[in-house]
Amino acid sequence: MAVHTKHPVSAPPAAPAREKTGHLLLRAWCIFVLTLAIGGVSWSNAFGVPIASTITVVAALVSVALWFTIRPPVQWRRLPWYALVYVTFAAASVLWSAWPAATATTWSLLALTTFQALFIGGVLTWQELVRAISSALQWVLSVSLLFELFVSVVLQHPVMPQFAEAPEGVDPIVYWSRDNLFDGGRIQGVFGNANLLGIVAALAIIVFAVRYASQTPKRHGQLFWIVLAGYLLLRAGSATAYLCLAGAALVLATVLLMRTAKRPGERTKYYVAYAVIGLGGGLTLWFGRDLIFSALGRDSDLTGREMIWDAVLTRAGERPWAGWGYSTPWVPWEARIDGWIIDHDQTVMQAHSMWVDVFFQLGVIGLLLIGLASFAFVWRSWFFAVDRPRWDLRADRPYSALSLLPTLTGAVLLVQGFSESNPLMLWGWMFVVMFAFKIKQSPHIGEGPIEQRLAIERGELMKQEP
């Protein structure tokens, strides 16, 4: 006859571990900060520069308070030092700057963006970081489409920033929305710029695809967001965004080939092939730009960029070593900038190349520093993607799809940096610092002080995304 024991060998049933409300709020705050950076100029378009600036400063103060409250474990010797030295040199340029007020103002934005990047990288795990980026992109893309829909269905006419009605005879380049959603023209989203919308849509496709490949819960929902991002990419019609996505695809193919290597030295042939393809592609793009950009509906001079580069390089040659002083972007109210380079009756606010811009502002020294910061980021993110996770004798751990995101983002920013200065500010600079910091602090997904501390606080072990 069976006897029921009063001493079971298994633990009594219990409710599954749940995340604390405080940590959920922290994740929500990080999503807002990322949305603030990715949205960029959309905030000033919607609310005006004073309110947008106030939001940025208040957000940074909240993050500072949270940093000292949470006190994330940081290995201070493993900071993105090249990026921080670049920021320091930019601050020092106020001493010789031709526009000290502009330097102080724009450097403040750079400093706040840098701190926010360190904050998000310090308080979120890799899983949470990618999820937060995905959520922020979903918000930005959704609001962009709803905004264009509102303009075309409700207002039914182009609008200026802060929903002002466009006056007669004004150049469409200053429109916030051109009311093109239903007429087949290029749309601009909340950015007021089709190129900015296009590059964010390209980034979104990469992020959503990485999340889909990482077997996230409800992963098939990522397919909807990939389709939405692809639609906005096509409607933005940005040649730069197309090239960025092509560059990311090339890097992805190379990384996957590298992961198949079984023996030491087997990757050498892939590196040689990658270098040949990259160099050949760059030369083809430059010398065949007439045909390529005509096929993409763009001018062979990159929509006037060669004229801008000539003017900027000429002035940069007057102060070649330390430059004219940091100012990213150029502020139009500065007398030396206002009316200097005119495009579509508007003062140009960037050199449309991060390398030309840095040389102009910070000279050869600044160019060397940003080059080292970019190289360090690309180098670490590359091996973060291609090397199998290993911190002991075990050499058969599976790769994580999440490890692809930093190197693919780096590819996007490097290609964009050829014809735009945006990688030097807002989400471009934030992602460089954030990923560089995160890789150095937690070089293995799920391992490291930050990853383990948050897992313990949340009552894990909970099931992690692979």
ChimeraX attribute file (.defattr): number of C-alpha atoms within 10 A of each C-alpha:
attribute: neighborCount
match mode: 1-to-1
recipient: residues
	/A:1	3
	/A:2	4
	/A:3	5
	/A:4	7
	/A:5	7
	/A:6	6
	/A:7	6
	/A:8	8
	/A:9	7
	/A:10	6
	/A:11	6
	/A:12	6
	/A:13	6
	/A:14	6
	/A:15	5
	/A:16	9
	/A:17	11
	/A:18	10
	/A:19	15
	/A:20	12
	/A:21	10
	/A:22	10
	/A:23	15
	/A:24	12
	/A:25	11
	/A:26	18
	/A:27	19
	/A:28	15
	/A:29	18
	/A:30	25
	/A:31	23
	/A:32	18
	/A:33	23
	/A:34	26
	/A:35	21
	/A:36	21
	/A:37	24
	/A:38	24
	/A:39	25
	/A:40	18
	/A:41	19
	/A:42	23
	/A:43	21
	/A:44	17
	/A:45	19
	/A:46	17
	/A:47	14
	/A:48	14
	/A:49	13
	/A:50	10
	/A:51	13
	/A:52	18
	/A:53	15
	/A:54	11
	/A:55	14
	/A:56	18
	/A:57	15
	/A:58	11
	/A:59	17
	/A:60	19
	/A:61	14
	/A:62	11
	/A:63	21
	/A:64	14
	/A:65	11
	/A:66	16
	/A:67	16
	/A:68	9
	/A:69	9
	/A:70	11
	/A:71	11
	/A:72	18
	/A:73	14
	/A:74	16
	/A:75	12
	/A:76	8
	/A:77	9
	/A:78	14
	/A:79	18
	/A:80	23
	/A:81	16
	/A:82	20
	/A:83	24
	/A:84	16
	/A:85	15
	/A:86	21
	/A:87	19
	/A:88	13
	/A:89	18
	/A:90	26
	/A:91	20
	/A:92	15
	/A:93	24
	/A:94	20
	/A:95	11
	/A:96	13
	/A:97	22
	/A:98	17
	/A:99	21
	/A:100	17
	/A:101	14
	/A:102	22
	/A:103	26
	/A:104	20
	/A:105	14
	/A:106	19
	/A:107	22
	/A:108	14
	/A:109	18
	/A:110	22
	/A:111	17
	/A:112	18
	/A:113	25
	/A:114	22
	/A:115	18
	/A:116	24
	/A:117	26
	/A:118	22
	/A:119	20
	/A:120	27
	/A:121	26
	/A:122	24
	/A:123	26
	/A:124	22
	/A:125	24
	/A:126	23
	/A:127	18
	/A:128	18
	/A:129	22
	/A:130	19
	/A:131	19
	/A:132	23
	/A:133	21
	/A:134	24
	/A:135	19
	/A:136	24
	/A:137	26
	/A:138	20
	/A:139	15
	/A:140	24
	/A:141	22
	/A:142	16
	/A:143	15
	/A:144	22
	/A:145	18
	/A:146	14
	/A:147	17
	/A:148	24
	/A:149	18
	/A:150	14
	/A:151	19
	/A:152	19
	/A:153	13
	/A:154	9
	/A:155	14
	/A:156	13
	/A:157	14
	/A:158	20
	/A:159	21
	/A:160	18
	/A:161	21
	/A:162	14
	/A:163	16
	/A:164	11
	/A:165	13
	/A:166	19
	/A:167	10
	/A:168	6
	/A:169	6
	/A:170	11
	/A:171	12
	/A:172	14
	/A:173	14
	/A:174	17
	/A:175	21
	/A:176	26
	/A:177	29
	/A:178	24
	/A:179	25
	/A:180	19
	/A:181	20
	/A:182	11
	/A:183	9
	/A:184	9
	/A:185	13
	/A:186	21
	/A:187	30
	/A:188	28
	/A:189	29
	/A:190	28
	/A:191	25
	/A:192	23
	/A:193	21
	/A:194	22
	/A:195	21
	/A:196	23
	/A:197	29
	/A:198	29
	/A:199	24
	/A:200	23
	/A:201	27
	/A:202	27
	/A:203	25
	/A:204	26
	/A:205	24
	/A:206	23
	/A:207	27
	/A:208	27
	/A:209	19
	/A:210	22
	/A:211	24
	/A:212	20
	/A:213	15
	/A:214	18
	/A:215	14
	/A:216	17
	/A:217	12
	/A:218	8
	/A:219	15
	/A:220	12
	/A:221	12
	/A:222	21
	/A:223	15
	/A:224	12
	/A:225	21
	/A:226	21
	/A:227	13
	/A:228	18
	/A:229	26
	/A:230	17
	/A:231	14
	/A:232	24
	/A:233	27
	/A:234	17
	/A:235	20
	/A:236	23
	/A:237	20
	/A:238	23
	/A:239	20
	/A:240	23
	/A:241	26
	/A:242	18
	/A:243	17
	/A:244	26
	/A:245	23
	/A:246	16
	/A:247	21
	/A:248	25
	/A:249	16
	/A:250	16
	/A:251	21
	/A:252	18
	/A:253	11
	/A:254	16
	/A:255	20
	/A:256	13
	/A:257	14
	/A:258	19
	/A:259	14
	/A:260	11
	/A:261	14
	/A:262	9
	/A:263	7
	/A:264	7
	/A:265	9
	/A:266	12
	/A:267	15
	/A:268	12
	/A:269	11
	/A:270	16
	/A:271	14
	/A:272	11
	/A:273	12
	/A:274	16
	/A:275	12
	/A:276	12
	/A:277	13
	/A:278	15
	/A:279	12
	/A:280	12
	/A:281	13
	/A:282	12
	/A:283	12
	/A:284	12
	/A:285	15
	/A:286	12
	/A:287	10
	/A:288	13
	/A:289	17
	/A:290	15
	/A:291	14
	/A:292	17
	/A:293	17
	/A:294	11
	/A:295	11
	/A:296	13
	/A:297	12
	/A:298	16
	/A:299	16
	/A:300	17
	/A:301	12
	/A:302	16
	/A:303	13
	/A:304	12
	/A:305	17
	/A:306	15
	/A:307	13
	/A:308	20
	/A:309	18
	/A:310	13
	/A:311	14
	/A:312	21
	/A:313	16
	/A:314	12
	/A:315	14
	/A:316	23
	/A:317	13
	/A:318	12
	/A:319	17
	/A:320	17
	/A:321	17
	/A:322	23
	/A:323	26
	/A:324	25
	/A:325	27
	/A:326	33
	/A:327	28
	/A:328	25
	/A:329	20
	/A:330	22
	/A:331	21
	/A:332	16
	/A:333	11
	/A:334	14
	/A:335	10
	/A:336	12
	/A:337	17
	/A:338	16
	/A:339	15
	/A:340	13
	/A:341	17
	/A:342	13
	/A:343	12
	/A:344	11
	/A:345	12
	/A:346	14
	/A:347	17
	/A:348	20
	/A:349	18
	/A:350	22
	/A:351	27
	/A:352	23
	/A:353	21
	/A:354	25
	/A:355	20
	/A:356	24
	/A:357	29
	/A:358	30
	/A:359	26
	/A:360	29
	/A:361	28
	/A:362	28
	/A:363	23
	/A:364	18
	/A:365	17
	/A:366	26
	/A:367	23
	/A:368	17
	/A:369	20
	/A:370	23
	/A:371	17
	/A:372	16
	/A:373	22
	/A:374	19
	/A:375	14
	/A:376	17
	/A:377	24
	/A:378	21
	/A:379	14
	/A:380	17
	/A:381	25
	/A:382	20
	/A:383	15
	/A:384	22
	/A:385	24
	/A:386	20
	/A:387	13
	/A:388	16
	/A:389	20
	/A:390	13
	/A:391	10
	/A:392	6
	/A:393	6
	/A:394	8
	/A:395	10
	/A:396	9
	/A:397	9
	/A:398	10
	/A:399	17
	/A:400	18
	/A:401	16
	/A:402	23
	/A:403	25
	/A:404	23
	/A:405	24
	/A:406	25
	/A:407	25
	/A:408	28
	/A:409	23
	/A:410	27
	/A:411	22
	/A:412	28
	/A:413	27
	/A:414	19
	/A:415	19
	/A:416	24
	/A:417	22
	/A:418	15
	/A:419	20
	/A:420	23
	/A:421	23
	/A:422	20
	/A:423	22
	/A:424	22
	/A:425	20
	/A:426	21
	/A:427	22
	/A:428	21
	/A:429	19
	/A:430	25
	/A:431	26
	/A:432	25
	/A:433	27
	/A:434	24
	/A:435	26
	/A:436	29
	/A:437	25
	/A:438	27
	/A:439	22
	/A:440	19
	/A:441	24
	/A:442	22
	/A:443	21
	/A:444	19
	/A:445	19
	/A:446	17
	/A:447	16
	/A:448	15
	/A:449	17
	/A:450	22
	/A:451	22
	/A:452	15
	/A:453	15
	/A:454	17
	/A:455	17
	/A:456	11
	/A:457	11
	/A:458	17
	/A:459	13
	/A:460	15
	/A:461	10
	/A:462	13
	/A:463	6
	/A:464	11
	/A:465	14
	/A:466	15
